Amino acid sequence: MIMKRILMSPEAQNAPFGFISTLDELIKSQAKVKEDKHYSLPAVNIKEDEKHMQIFVQLAGFSKDQITLTVDKGVLHITGKKELSSNKASFVYHQKQIPENDMARSIALPDNVDKNAIMAKMEQGILEVNIPLIKPAQKSITVH
């Protein structure tokens, strides 16, 4: 349904690849908005092996002191706050793709993670979150 709406939009009908800008607008509209402030949505890679789940978040332009991680009701919330520059130069962007605002990303965690042993580190603009996996307790059911 969403793709049909995007493909049938005026932008898609009037310009080749116009649906891309409509898709971008749809994605941006789904980003968190708080107090009329838009948050960027950073790129994420999630992988796991037998023992760990790893989340990699692309956070170029953020220092580790600007990043906050919290877990609430089985969801990992990653937020970043940037200090906006007070230097307001009078120039016009020809193209602007690098976000200069705060960011927020929420990732639902599976039940088999140890939420108390989450570790995170930041290197070269990539946040790496390591979450140990635990074996779920098996419940035996007695047949009567």
N, C-alpha and C positions, 0 to 999 in steps of 0.2 A: 504494500500500500504506500509506504513512504517513497520507494523508488518510483512508483507511478506518479506520485505528486511531484517529485523532483523532475522527472522526464517531461511532464506536461506543463511545467512552469514556463512563464514567458521568456525567462533567460535562456532556458534550454531550447526553446523554439526559435529564438532570434539569433543565436550565435553558436557556432561550432564549439563544443565543449562548455557551453554556458551552464550546463547542469552542474559542473564542478563548483562554481561559485555558490549555487543554490545548496549543494551538499555541504559546503563549508559553513554556510549560514545555519543550516540545520544542526550540524555538529556543535557549532558555537552556542546555539540556543539551548543545547542540553547541558552546557557547562554550568557549574554552580554560580549563582548570583546571590550576593549578600550585600545589603545596603547599597543597591544599585552599582555594585562593583563587579566587574566581570573577571572571572578566573580563567587562566589558560589551562588547557588539558594536555599535560605532557605525554609523550610516547612511552609505552610500557612494554617490556618483554617479561613473560612469566614462564618459568620452567621448573620441573621437579625431577628428582630421581627417587630412589628407594628411601632415602633418609632426610632429604631437605626439599623445601620449596624455595625457589629464588625468584625475586622480583627485581628487575632492573628498570629504573626510571631515568629518562633523559632530562637533566636539569641544568643545562648550560646557563650560566649567568647567576646561579644561586651558590651561596657558600653553605657549608654544613650548619652554620649557626642560624641560617634563615629557614631551615627545614624542621618540621615537626611531624612525628609519627604517633598515632594513637590507634588503639584497637577498642572498638565498642560494638557489642552485640554481633561478634563474628565478622566485622568489617574493618579492614585496615584503612585508615585515613591518612593520607600524605598531603601536607600543606606547605606552601612556601610563601613567605612574605618578603617583598622587595621594598626597599626604601626608594621612593621615586625621586629622581633628580629634580632639584629646584631650578636647574639651568634650562629655561624654556627659550631655546633659540628660535628665531623666526625663519624657518626653512620648511620646504614642502617635501614630503616623502614621494619618491617615484614608485617605490615598492617597499612594503613593510611586512615581513613575515616572521621576524623575531619578536616574540612577545616580551613586553616590558612590564607586565603586570604580575600580580600574585598568581599562584597556581594551586590547584586542588585536584586530587585524584583519590577515589575510593575503590577498594578492591575487596570483594567478598572472599573470605577465607573458608576453606573446607573444614569440616569438623575434626579432622585428624591432624591438626597442627597444635604445637605447644605454644600457646599465645604468651606464656611467661618467659620464653627463651628466645624471643625475636632479637636479632642483631642487625645493625645497619652500619654501612660505611659509605663515604662519598669520595670518589676519585675521578678526576678529570671530567667533571660535569655529569657523572653517572652515579646515581644512588643505587647501591646494592643492598637489598634486604634479604637476609637469610632466616628462614623459618624452619625449625626442626619438625619433622613429621613424627607422630606417635601412632602406635598401633591401637585401633579402636578396641575397646573392651568387647569381647564376644559374650553374648548373653545366651545361656542355654535355656531352652524352653522344654518343660516337661509336658508330655502328652498324657492326658487323663482319659 
